[in-house]
Amino acid sequence: MNRRRKDSHRQSWLDKDVEAHWDSVADIYIRENNKVKNVHDQRFRETIDYLNLQDGLKILNITSRDCEADDYIRKKMPDAEVVNAEISEGLIQEARKIRPNVKQVKISTYSTLPFSDDEFHRVVSLETLEHVADPIAFLSELHRVSTPDALLVLSCPPATSEIPYRIYTTLFGGHGEGPHRFLPSKEVKVMLEKTGWELLLHKGTILFPVGPICVQQFGEKIITKFQQTFISEFGIRQFYVCKKY
C-alpha cells in the first residue's frame, strides 16, 4: 500500500466494478449463502441486539443484497420504516422475487447517496465497507444522511480473514467477494473517527466459522472472553457500533 492510498483509504477499483461482480452472481447468491446459513445470518441476529429499535424510526439498510435484514428488523418492529439500498440491480431483482413488498432503492455509487440530510435514525451496513472504492466518502455520506442521534451498526471482515476466505473459495466455491480489501480493525476505527462517528462498541465474532455447531459456540465463548486482544481480530466478522458526533 503506497502512502497516498494509506492516507486516503481509497481502493484500486471502482464502485461499478463491485456492481458488476454482484450482478454476475445474483442468481446464486441466496443458494450459496444458504450453505452456511447459520454463519451468514449471524450478522442479522447480532445487529438487532445493537440497533435499540423504537417506534417511529426510519432505518437505512445499505447494502441490502436480498433484503434479509429487513425480515429481522420487522420481526422486532413490525411497523419499522426500512429503506433497503443496493448497488446491484441483479440482487434487487432477486430480492423482489422473495420479498416483493420491501422498499428498495438502487444506488449507482457509494460515494453519493440519493437521500436527504438527517433522514435516517439508524443505519445498517453489513459486509459493505470492504468493497467500497472510497470508504471515507461512503462513511461521510452515511454521516450526512443520519439524524443527530443516529446509530450506525457496521460489520466487515478483518484483514486476517483473507487467507481463510481464499481457502474456502478454493475448496467450496461460493459467490466470491469480487473487488474487496478486508480491513484491519485499526484502520476501520481511523476511518470512523475521520468521518465523524464515535465508536461505542467494537466486537470480534465468529472465531470458528465452519464445523459442528458446538465447535462454533465454543469459539464464540473464547472470542468473547478475549475481546480487545489479538484473538478477537481472528473473528471473521467484526462489528462496530457508532453514534454521530
HUDA-V802405 format. One line per field, one symbol per residue. phi: phi as a letter, one per 40 degrees, with the letter a starting at -180 (. if undefined). burial: I if it has 16 or more other C-alpha atoms within 10 Angstrom, else O. A space follows every 50 residues. Layout:
phi->???
burial->???
//
This chain:
phi->.cccccccgcbcbbdcccdcccccbdcbdcdccccbcccccddcccddcb cfcacgcbbbbbccfcgcdddcccccbdcccbbbbacccccdcccccbbc cccbbcbbaccbccbccfcbcbbbbbfbdccccbcccccccccccccdbc bbbbbaccdccccdcccccccbghcgbgcaacbdddcdccccccbgbccc abacbgcbcbhddccccccccccccbcgbcccccccbbbbbbbcb
burial->OOOOOOOOIIIOOIIOOIIIIIIIIIOOIIOIOOOOOOIOOOIIOOIIOI IOIOOOIIIIIIIIIIIIIIOIIOOOOOOIIIIIIIIIIIIIIIIIOOIO OIOIIOIIIIIOIOOOOOIIIIIIIIIIIIIIIIIIIIIIIIIIIIIOOI IIIIIIIIIIIOOOOOOOOOOOOIIOIOIIIIIIIOOIOOIIIOIIIIIO OIIIIIIIIOOOOOOIOOIIOOIIOOIOOOOIIIIIIIIIIIIIO
//
